[in-house]
Amino acid sequence: MTQDTSVDVDIRPMQMEDLEQVGQIDRLSFSMPWPQRSFRFELTQNPASHLWVAALRQDTPRRVVGVIVTWVIVDEAHIGTIAVHPEYRQAGIGKRLLACALLDAWQAGARQAFLEVRRSNLAAQALYTRVGFVVEAVRPRYYRDNGEDALLMTLKEFPLERLRMDAG
Ligand SMILES: CC(C)(COP(=O)(O)OP(=O)(O)OC[C@H]1O[C@@H](n2cnc3c(N)ncnc32)[C@H](O)[C@@H]1OP(=O)(O)O)[C@@H](O)C(=O)NCCC(=O)NCCS
């Protein structure tokens, strides 16, 4: 079993007041961040969208340090984005976010999951591989900013026991 983080966070559904902090994390994490309106749209208009944040327990008001967006369509979950604030990485937060989002998607009927990840993003690939995602295909020159390939990773079976352990 992996020793979990010393950073104490709650994983909870995203709320309107989180949008600004979520946008900041996104901009710090990606070369092509989502426009702020995209998170608002996902939160308020897209019924397929499941949005979660990781919020520090010790802060009042609680600082948001991680985010995950998943689209659940019939029996498939598509991980749209996941990011942890750079100052809080490698402390088990990404693992918890992913586990909570997958368990929630399972509850909503998903039985498989998929995502795209940059070929060079070894940290994210390691996160996905440890719960059973495998590379299914390559989408050549998928990313517009630098023409990098995307790896399409899929999870054919949800490892419920492991996910429950990771979710904490
Ligand atoms: C990918 C990301 C979300 C991981 O979040 P995190 O909170 O740092 O991850 P965790 O601490 O929960 O680590 C979970 C697992 O991921 C892997 N991992 C995380 N960071 C890693 C790194 N820098 N190098 C190698 N493996 C890493 C490890 O397998 C780790 O498991 P272990 O602790 O049992 O070894 C984070 O690095 C991030 O926000 N990156 C920028 C945004 C991004 O690339 N998102 C993915 C888009 S597809």
The ligand as a Gaussian input file, in Angstrom:
#p B3LYP/6-31G(d) Opt

LIG

0 1
 C       -0.230000      14.691000     -13.357000
 C       -0.534000      15.359000     -12.017000
 C       -2.028000      15.698000     -11.980000
 C       -0.211000      14.371000     -10.893000
 O       -0.650000      14.935000      -9.679000
 P        0.123000      14.688000      -8.294000
 O       -0.741000      15.165000      -7.209000
 O        1.490000      15.236000      -8.378000
 O        0.198000      13.078000      -8.304000
 P        0.321000      12.129000      -7.011000
 O        1.232000      12.734000      -6.020000
 O       -1.032000      11.739000      -6.572000
 O        1.047000      10.879000      -7.648000
 C        0.322000       9.711000      -8.043000
 C        1.178000       8.854000      -8.929000
 O        1.500000       9.570000     -10.120000
 C        2.844000       9.279000     -10.514000
 N        3.587000      10.537000     -10.525000
 C        3.165000      11.754000     -10.083000
 N        4.100000      12.675000     -10.338000
 C        5.126000      12.041000     -10.916000
 C        6.387000      12.454000     -11.419000
 N        6.764000      13.748000     -11.377000
 N        7.188000      11.536000     -11.989000
 C        6.821000      10.255000     -12.066000
 N        5.634000       9.784000     -11.593000
 C        4.813000      10.669000     -11.035000
 C        3.373000       8.266000      -9.548000
 O        3.092000       6.999000     -10.111000
 C        2.501000       8.475000      -8.327000
 O        2.296000       7.300000      -7.622000
 P        3.237000       6.918000      -6.356000
 O        3.173000       8.100000      -5.442000
 O        2.562000       5.708000      -5.824000
 O        4.589000       6.714000      -6.947000
 C        0.350000      16.627000     -11.809000
 O        1.688000      16.303000     -12.091000
 C       -0.057000      17.805000     -12.675000
 O       -0.931000      18.598000     -12.308000
 N        0.577000      17.960000     -13.842000
 C        0.276000      19.085000     -14.742000
 C       -1.063000      18.892000     -15.404000
 C       -1.101000      17.616000     -16.223000
 O       -0.138000      17.262000     -16.898000
 N       -2.257000      16.903000     -16.187000
 C       -2.449000      15.690000     -16.930000
 C       -3.007000      16.001000     -18.267000
 S       -3.244000      14.529000     -19.242000

